[in-house]
Amino acid sequence: MDESFDCYDTEPGPETPGQGSENQGSRPYIGISFECCNIYVRVYRKPEDMHYRARCPRCLREARLRVGPGGTSARMFRAF
């Protein structure tokens, strides 16, 4: 099953040191809470990629989030 579904920001909070690509040597990542199975995963991407791709480890639903100008600074998302 390759079903994509919507993701949205959780409440934005203060940036935590060590998150994102702001720190040299760190890989950019986001956190996604898969509401389908109540599981949290951390998703990394290559700095040159323009999207994050994650799968729920239980039901294998897919979430894809694009990276682009005018995006959000949120690091946590919920997927339904």
C-alpha positions as CSV (number, residue, x, y, z in Angstrom):
1,M,0.0,0.0,0.0
2,D,1.5,3.3,-1.1
3,E,-1.0,5.7,0.4
4,S,0.1,9.3,1.0
5,F,-1.8,11.5,3.5
6,D,-1.7,15.1,4.9
7,C,0.8,16.4,7.4
8,Y,0.4,19.6,9.4
9,D,2.5,21.6,11.9
10,T,2.1,21.1,15.6
11,E,2.4,24.2,17.7
12,P,5.7,25.9,16.9
13,G,8.1,26.0,19.9
14,P,11.5,27.4,20.4
15,E,14.3,25.9,18.3
16,T,16.3,23.3,20.2
17,P,20.1,23.4,19.6
18,G,21.2,20.5,17.4
19,Q,18.1,20.5,15.2
20,G,18.0,21.1,11.5
21,S,20.8,22.1,9.1
22,E,21.8,25.2,11.1
23,N,24.6,23.4,12.8
24,Q,27.6,22.4,10.7
25,G,28.0,18.6,10.4
26,S,24.4,17.8,11.4
27,R,21.9,16.2,9.0
28,P,18.6,18.0,8.7
29,Y,15.7,16.2,10.2
30,I,12.1,16.5,11.4
31,G,9.9,14.6,13.7
32,I,6.6,13.0,12.5
33,S,3.9,11.6,14.8
34,F,2.0,9.0,12.8
35,E,-1.5,9.2,14.3
36,C,-2.6,6.0,12.5
37,C,-0.6,3.9,14.8
38,N,0.4,6.4,17.5
39,I,4.1,6.2,16.7
40,Y,6.8,9.0,16.6
41,V,9.7,8.8,14.1
42,R,12.6,11.1,13.3
43,V,13.2,11.5,9.6
44,Y,16.5,12.6,8.2
45,R,17.2,13.8,4.7
46,K,20.3,14.5,2.6
47,P,21.1,18.2,2.5
48,E,20.7,18.2,-1.3
49,D,17.2,16.6,-1.2
50,M,14.2,18.8,-1.4
51,H,11.8,16.6,0.5
52,Y,11.4,14.4,3.6
53,R,10.0,10.9,3.1
54,A,8.8,8.8,6.0
55,R,6.8,5.6,6.5
56,C,4.9,4.5,9.6
57,P,6.8,1.5,10.9
58,R,3.6,-0.5,11.6
59,C,1.2,0.1,8.7
60,L,3.7,1.5,6.2
61,R,1.7,4.6,5.3
62,E,3.9,7.2,3.6
63,A,4.3,10.9,4.4
64,R,6.2,13.2,2.1
65,L,7.0,16.8,3.0
66,R,8.6,19.2,0.5
67,V,11.3,21.7,1.5
68,G,11.1,25.1,-0.2
69,P,11.2,28.8,0.2
70,G,8.5,30.3,2.3
71,G,8.1,27.0,4.2
72,T,7.8,26.6,7.9
73,S,10.4,26.5,10.7
74,A,8.4,23.9,12.5
75,R,10.4,20.7,13.3
76,M,7.4,18.5,14.5
77,F,4.5,17.3,12.4
78,R,1.5,15.1,12.8
79,A,0.4,12.7,10.0
80,F,-3.1,11.3,9.7
